[in-house]
Amino acid sequence: MFTTAVENVKPSIEVRSKRVGGAAYQVPMQVNRQRQQSLAIRWLLMAIREKKGRPTAQKLADEFVAAYNKEGLAVSRRENVHRMADANKAFAHFAW
């Protein structure tokens, strides 16, 4: 369950700032495996830190169950990153 939850949170693409000719563009780029895993774990921890009022173990368990079901704050963060990359795919030719 843990590995599936982390796999559901891993981003495959992200946007990075690239300066070209004095303008900064948000360029979509592929994410390597190690960064995918670190971002997924970071987003899961961020999601449990944002929730207040319950023990950390219970919040972590709830977030893992939500990520396993492709729900929750960490998965929505991943979807937002993918949505931003899709919106900026016109600048993909700047990724060199």
N, C-alpha and C positions, 0 to 999 in steps of 0.2 A: 504494500500500500504506500509506503514511504517513497519508493523509487518512482511509482506511477504518479504520485502527487507532484514530485519534483519535475518529472518529465512534462507534466501538463503546464507547469509554470515557466519552463525554459523558453526564452525567446530565440527564434531562428534568425531574425533580422532586427537591426536597430538603426537609429539615425545618429550620425556624427556630424559635427560642424566642420566644414571645409571652407577655407578662405580662398576665393578665386577672384582676382582682379579687384580687390577692395571690398567685395561683397561676401558675406558669410552665408553659405547654403547648408541646409540640413540634408545630408546625403545618406540614403539608405545603404547599409553595408551588412554583409553576412557576419554572424557572431561565431567565434570559434568555441569548441566544446567546453574548454575550461572556463571561459567567460560566461557561457550559458549557465553552467552550474553555479558559479558564484553569484550571478545576478538572481537566479531562482531562489537560492538560499537567502540572499540579502532581502529580496522582496517578501519572502515568507516571514522573516524576522520583523521587517518593517510593519507588516500587516498585523502581527500579534502585538507589537508595541503600541499601535494606534488604538487598539481596543482597551478599554479601561474597566475596572470593577471586578475582575475575576482572576483567579490564580493563573500564572503564566502557563503551567502545564495544561490546563484546561483550554486556554485560548489557542495554544499550539496544536493540541489534538483537534479542536474544531476547525482550525485553518487547514490542517492536513486533510481532513475529511472533505472540506469544501474544495480544496485543490484537486483531490481525487475525483470529485464529481464535476470538475471544470467550472467551479463557482468560486466566490470569495474575492477578497481584495487583491491578492497576489495575481490571480488569473486575470482580473480586470486590468491590472497594471500592464500585464503582458499584452492584452488585447489593445490597450491604448498605444503601446509602443509599436505594435504591428500596424495599427491604423495610421499612425504618424508616418511610418516608413512607406506605406501604400500611398498616402497623400503626396509624398515628396519623391515619388519614383521618377518624375520628370528630370530630377537632378542626378539620376543614377550614373550618367555618363561622366560625372566628376569623380567617381570612385576609381582611383588608379593606384 
